Amino acid sequence: MTLALHGGTPVRSAPWPAWPPPLDPAQRALVTEVLESGRWGATQGGSTVTDLTAAFAHRSGVPYGVAVGNATLGLFAALRGMGVGRGDEVIVPAYTFVASATAVLLAGATPVIADVDPADLHLSPEAVEAALTGRTAAIMPVHLAGSPADMDPLNAVAARHGLVVVEDTAQAHGATYKDRPVGGLGDAGVYSFQASKAMTAGEGGLIVCRDETAYEAIWSVCNLGRELGGQWYGHPSVGWNLRLTEIQAALLLPWLDRLDAEIDRREAFCAAVERELAAEWGATHGGESAGAGSGSVSVVPRPPGTTRDSRHLLMLRFHEPVDREFLLAAMAAEGVPLEGGYPPLGTMAALVREGARAEPCPAAEAAAREVVWVRQSMLMDDPRHAAHLAEALAKVLAAMPPAGADGAAPVRPGRA
Ligand SMILES: Cc1ncc(COP(=O)(O)O)c(C=O)c1O
């Protein structure tokens, strides 16, 4: 079959669902109400930001929330509010979005980049242990792709060494670990509402936390160093204006009512992908039966303890070398675009120039070679269309040229 890249007929010509989904009536009504009220800022007496933070805190199983302009600033504010700053080190996973590390830099601390688990790609507790120094003040597990990091062992390391735990929940709205919601598993959790996220207002973020003192300090960081209930022009601490607007909150608050239904929808698509991959290559969930060398592609497994994966992305791993540039271009031409995913943070010269320290990260390096992502908007499609993904993969892999200049063998999709 001729690849679409070479002039053949694409597997899929219809567009995938757009992101964000269309406004629903509740969003339209609340946004209109806020716009017409003239109270667009969170300091003007409106209640939408307050309602949103309360709802998110509740869903996260903690009493406190602070809404912010984005999650990068939220991570910064959480660290700073809990006393992490100059001279401190914060351990972050090597396979994450760059903001996990730049937030640490913003707080004046040093990101220490530790490896991820080779199977599930979340921060490895063993790598955290190996990266500890006398300056380590915090760890930042990232709930990657919507699945929770295995928090119990990470929290145990943190407890043993007196470390702050800031969960990066930017990608994991609605996810649960051992039936407990993310965000309430560490000392603070930080959600993102940036345009690609499961709930979005174009931009935005929200910090949740359990401890009242931490809450008051984080609130102050986000409100120019004011004291909760204190004078408007009293600034006992140094802080910034990091606030979310009422208009953004009005887009987000009604979304909480449909979040679970949207996760279910993505879950159904992901389950269908797993079935399609199993039918094509015998890969089971998590690739347990699709070991290296099987010539297959499998779904990256969720960490132990996952009880609800919010399915922000679906990560696929190839078990033999692939020419990634060719793969991504050919899949896009087939109408099934995939994302290449993250380079390991430690390979980013800009972070290293700013003082980030990278531990050896072979698992993140392997992920950068072997893993690609299916985007959230695709996962919102009818599960029957998961067949397009499997069909396009089979077509492209069958035509894959030898990977790399070293003459590595091409992938051939051998059926199980
Ligand atoms: C894992 C992770 N952390 C942090 C961020 C930063 O979020 P924001 O864009 O809201 O600053 C993002 C996404 O953008 C992310 O995916």
The ligand as a Tripos MOL2 file, in Angstrom:
@<TRIPOS>MOLECULE
LIG
   16    16     1     0     0
SMALL
NO_CHARGES

@<TRIPOS>ATOM
      1 C1          3.6780   18.6220   33.3010 C.3       1 LIG1
      2 C2          3.4340   20.1050   33.1520 C.ar      1 LIG1
      3 N1          3.8600   20.9410   34.1020 N.ar      1 LIG1
      4 C3          3.6580   22.2580   34.0220 C.ar      1 LIG1
      5 C4          3.0120   22.8110   32.9420 C.ar      1 LIG1
      6 C5          2.8790   24.2840   32.8780 C.3       1 LIG1
      7 O1          1.5520   24.6940   32.8330 O.3       1 LIG1
      8 P1          1.1770   26.1450   32.3200 P.3       1 LIG1
      9 O2          1.2540   26.1330   30.8350 O.co2     1 LIG1
     10 O3         -0.2170   26.3530   32.8250 O.co2     1 LIG1
     11 O4          2.1300   27.1070   32.9280 O.co2     1 LIG1
     12 C6          2.5310   21.9750   31.9210 C.ar      1 LIG1
     13 C7          1.8200   22.4230   30.7320 C.2       1 LIG1
     14 O5          1.7870   23.3880   30.1370 O.2       1 LIG1
     15 C8          2.7650   20.5830   32.0190 C.ar      1 LIG1
     16 O6          2.3540   19.7440   31.0670 O.3       1 LIG1
@<TRIPOS>BOND
     1     1     2 1
     2     2     3 ar
     3     2    15 ar
     4     3     4 ar
     5     4     5 ar
     6     5     6 1
     7     5    12 ar
     8     6     7 1
     9     7     8 1
    10     8     9 2
    11     8    10 1
    12     8    11 1
    13    12    13 1
    14    12    15 ar
    15    13    14 2
    16    15    16 1
@<TRIPOS>SUBSTRUCTURE
     1 LIG1         1 GROUP 0 **** ****
